[in-house]
Structure formats: structure tokens, C-alpha cells
Amino acid sequence: MTRFFLPLIFAFTACSIFAQKNIAGIDSLNFKGEALYANDIEQSIAISTKALKLAKEAEYQSGEAFAYMNLAVANDIKGNSAVATSYFHQAIRLFELEKDEENLSYCYSQLGVCYFSQYQYENADFYYRKAIELCKKNNLEIDLADVLVNQGITFTYQNKPKAAETNFLEAIEIYKRKDYPEGLGAAYNSLAKIYYDERDLHKAIAYFEKSAANFKEYRSDFNLISSYNGTANCYIDLKDYQKAEEYALKSLKLSQQTGAMEREVFVHETLSRIYFALGDYKKAYESLNAYTVLSDTIFTQEKSDALAEMQARFEVKEIKLKQQAEQENHQLQLIILLAIIFIVVVVSALLFFLFRNKKRINALLEQKYLMTQANLEQKEFMMAEVHHRVKNNLQIISAILDLQSRELKDPESIQLIDASMNRINAISMIHQKLYQSENIRAVQIGPYLAELVNDLITHFKREVNKEIYLNSECDNLNLDIETALPIGLIVAELVMNSCKYAFDKQENPQISLSLKMQDEKLVLIVADNGNGKSNMNEGTHFGAKLIRSMARKLKAEFSETSSEKGLRTELVITKYNLLS
């Protein structure tokens, strides 16, 4: 009897040891995948994929969660934001089951970064706040500082520089207090970008150099790309093109070595600016072309991965529906057979069948509804990307016009190209608003017009050499692109005319903008306190013709009042599409 139990004990012990070794091996692979983020993305993805497969086979839930998290971060760095988002949600689901709040807070933070990469700033901030809440709850100060840096970067893109600066300084204070110098690089780098935007270039360079030194010390090549590229842009604005080229080429080399395609795109844009300033137009064109090709490559790869993932989900649903139908058909045959044998049970069996059949139909209808919703979401997703592509292509056209204008000597020709670039910007901004909006068919006309006019005022500020003030009062209206685009072009032309011709004798120039709904009509008013001018209807210039053409498209009544107090232009628009 003892001899019989000894092999069982031995087998049980051997299985236990094997399982422990397998789990240790999965953990080892996950640590390797994490360590390779910054230097070898493809190898990191390959190792993490292997760890995920082994963890699923071993039913090792924690190891599976770590593998999903590693794959998410690696794909986000590579530029596959949609795929990374899916992996993060898988990791979050498993970490919630494991009640692992430390890694859950990290996933929330990185998912915020992922949504940031897709221009979904509100979603990004939502997950940052969840991460901050968990970090404070569990006293994870280093992780809290990391989240503050990521949230601060999002604030900069939401035009909240003071909030961003507060986040970065708080993160730096935590890193220093906790003696964690390896975290300082990202905070220094982000502060440098704020100072760059504020045109404090020497201060920006100092912080870029601090961040670069930190990233070098801790071998974070991926982050070092951003520091070098930021330094290059500072030197461009300081007109030290030799140093700018030196830093940009370092950044390009690192981005190609690490496979960070999204960052390589920005480096090519920087190089095109440098080579144009140096007069090397061949290299400038090559860099601009590389920027365009790489942008298209990232779009194609990321969207193909996302579509493949959606298709896989649809196929799984179809298989489940077929299996469900076959199973219910077998049950129906069994019920009929029992009905023949047991007459008494017939009524009960029929009632049961009707009940089951109704549930099946409801389930099938629900599945069909979910698939229809997924299809609509896919179309919405692709439409947003089309607007993104159109906006990018318009920016490339604007960049080409800018390059062309710098070769011209005739002031009138330069002025014509400059006006064309402003019109292109008005169109491009509409597509940008559409792909950043939750409703890709509607343009929020108030914020769009305010941003458009502020851009034009900033553009003409050097020419006027005065601070131009904007007073904007627009109703909260959502218009379709067919209405918003003509309005945007009309406003752009009127504001350009004011900036160019109205304020040469005015010490405190002002522009007023109003768009209100009155008696089921849209009333657009653009006014300035400048010199005034002659009747627009008598104009022959292209700008005047464009305004009249757009007014006819909107079936608008056009009127203009000129006095010593300035020029006031009013359009009463009768043809428009108001969206919810």
C-alpha cells in the first residue's frame, strides 16, 4: 500500500515544481519585455506575446495581465494607438479581478497617454484622474508624480499652460523628495516645452539639456528623442542652424534605432525647416517627403490593425450564433420526440419551446443590434480619420506654399500666397475640429470662429506692431460643414482686411465678432474700430469676390456700414443646417 502512494506523491510534487518554474519563466519574460520598451520595440512585442501565450496556457491571470500591459505600452510607443487601447482595457479588467491597485493605477495612467495620442484629451484626463486617485489612496508618490507629468502634457495641448506648469513643478518636488532622479527627465522635458511655447528659448534649452542628461544616464533612448528634437527647434528659432541640425540628426538616429515612428515624423518636419533655412532645398524636400510618407504609413498600419481586430470580433460572434442555433435545433428535435411518446407532456413542451424561441429571437436581435452599432462606430472611426487625413494634407499644401513664398521677392505675390495660406488654415481648422469632436458631423461654430480669428490676429501682430483685442460673442450652435466652411471663409477675409488696412491710425485696435440666432436666421457681425472703407459691393479684388460668392451660397443678405468709429459688416443668413 505504501509503494502505491509513493509514485502519486512524487508525481504531485513534480507537477507543483513544474508549475512554479513555468510561472517564474512567465514572470521573467514579462520583465524582459518591459525592459526592452525604450530600446527594441519589436523584441519587446515578441517576448510579451510569448509570455501572454504561456500565461493563458498556465491559467496564470497575473502573468496574463502583465503581458497585456507590456503589449499595450509597446504598441503605443510604436504608434499603434488603437491596438494599444484594446490591450490596456484587457490588462485593466484582469488587474481589477486581481485587486492589484498599484498596477491598475499604472494602466490608467498609460491608457490616458494612449488616448492623448489619439487626440482624445477628455478621455485621457478621465483616466489620469482615476490614476491619481489610486496613487493617493495607496501612497504611491513616485507613480503619482509620473501621472502628474502625463496629465500636465495633456494640459499643454488643451491650452492650459499654468495648470501644466503646476503639475510639472509638483512632480519635480516629489521626485527630489523621494530621491528618485530617474523620473526627473520627463518633467524637465515638459517644462522646456512650455518655456519654448512662451518663447523663453534659453530657459527652454536649459531644461531640454537637463532632461537629455537624465535620459542618457538612465538609458531612456525613446524619451531622449524628444529632448534632442526640442533642442533643435529652439536653435532654429535662435537661427543657429548648425546646432539645430546636429541635435535633429541625433534625434533621427535614435528614433530609427528604437522604431519610434511617430517621433520620427516630427524629426523629419524639424529637418525640413533647418534645410530650408540653410538654402538646401533638395534636402528640405526630401525631409518633407519623408514626413508625408511616414505619416501615411502610421495611419495605414494603425487603422489596418484596428480593422483586423474588429473583424475578428465579428467572426467570433458569428460562430457563437451558429453554435447557439445548432444547439437549439437539437433541443427542438428532442422536444418533438418526447411529445410523440408522452402526450401529456405535449402542452408543457410546446409552452417551453415558445418561451425558448422568444428568448432566442431576442438574443439574435440584440446580437444584430450590437453588430450594427459596432459597424456604425467603425464608420464613425474611419470618417474621423478621413477628416484627420484631409487636415494633414491641407497643412502639407500650406507648408509647400510657405516654402514657395520664401523664394519670392515681389511683395504683392507674397501677400497673395499669405492670404491663400490663411484661407487654407480656415478650411483645415474645420476638419481638425471635426476629428477631435465626439460628433464628427457637427462643427461647434463659436469656438471654431474664436480660434480662427485669434490665429489670424497672432499672424498679423508683427505686421500691425500692435496688440489687437478680440471681443467674441457667439451662440452655442452646432453647424454642418456646408454651413460652417463659408462662414469661416467670410470671417477670415473680413478679419484679414481689418488687420491689413484698418489700424494704421488706431492705438487700441479692436475686432468684434458675433454670431446669433434671431427669428430663425443666423446673424453674423464682424466689426472693427479702425479707419472704415468704401462699400464692399463695389470691390473687384479676389477677397471681395470670395465674400460675395460665399454669401450667395448661404443665401445671406450682406450689408456694410463705414464711419469714423470703424467698419461694421453684417450678414443675415437664411440657408444653414443646424445639428443637435
Secondary structure as GFF3:
##gff-version 3
##sequence-region A 1 580
A	DSSP	alpha_helix	2	35	.	.	.	ID=ss1
A	DSSP	alpha_helix	41	57	.	.	.	ID=ss2
A	DSSP	alpha_helix	61	78	.	.	.	ID=ss3
A	DSSP	alpha_helix	81	98	.	.	.	ID=ss4
A	DSSP	alpha_helix	101	117	.	.	.	ID=ss5
A	DSSP	alpha_helix	121	137	.	.	.	ID=ss6
A	DSSP	alpha_helix	141	157	.	.	.	ID=ss7
A	DSSP	alpha_helix	161	177	.	.	.	ID=ss8
A	DSSP	three_ten_helix	181	183	.	.	.	ID=ss9
A	DSSP	alpha_helix	184	197	.	.	.	ID=ss10
A	DSSP	alpha_helix	201	217	.	.	.	ID=ss11
A	DSSP	alpha_helix	221	237	.	.	.	ID=ss12
A	DSSP	alpha_helix	241	258	.	.	.	ID=ss13
A	DSSP	alpha_helix	261	278	.	.	.	ID=ss14
A	DSSP	alpha_helix	281	341	.	.	.	ID=ss15
A	DSSP	three_ten_helix	343	345	.	.	.	ID=ss16
A	DSSP	alpha_helix	346	407	.	.	.	ID=ss17
A	DSSP	alpha_helix	411	436	.	.	.	ID=ss18
A	DSSP	beta_strand	443	444	.	.	.	ID=ss19
A	DSSP	alpha_helix	445	464	.	.	.	ID=ss20
A	DSSP	beta_strand	469	474	.	.	.	ID=ss21
A	DSSP	beta_strand	478	479	.	.	.	ID=ss22
A	DSSP	alpha_helix	481	501	.	.	.	ID=ss23
A	DSSP	beta_strand	510	518	.	.	.	ID=ss24
A	DSSP	beta_strand	521	528	.	.	.	ID=ss25
A	DSSP	three_ten_helix	536	538	.	.	.	ID=ss26
A	DSSP	alpha_helix	542	553	.	.	.	ID=ss27
A	DSSP	beta_strand	556	563	.	.	.	ID=ss28
A	DSSP	beta_strand	566	573	.	.	.	ID=ss29
A	DSSP	beta_strand	578	579	.	.	.	ID=ss30
###
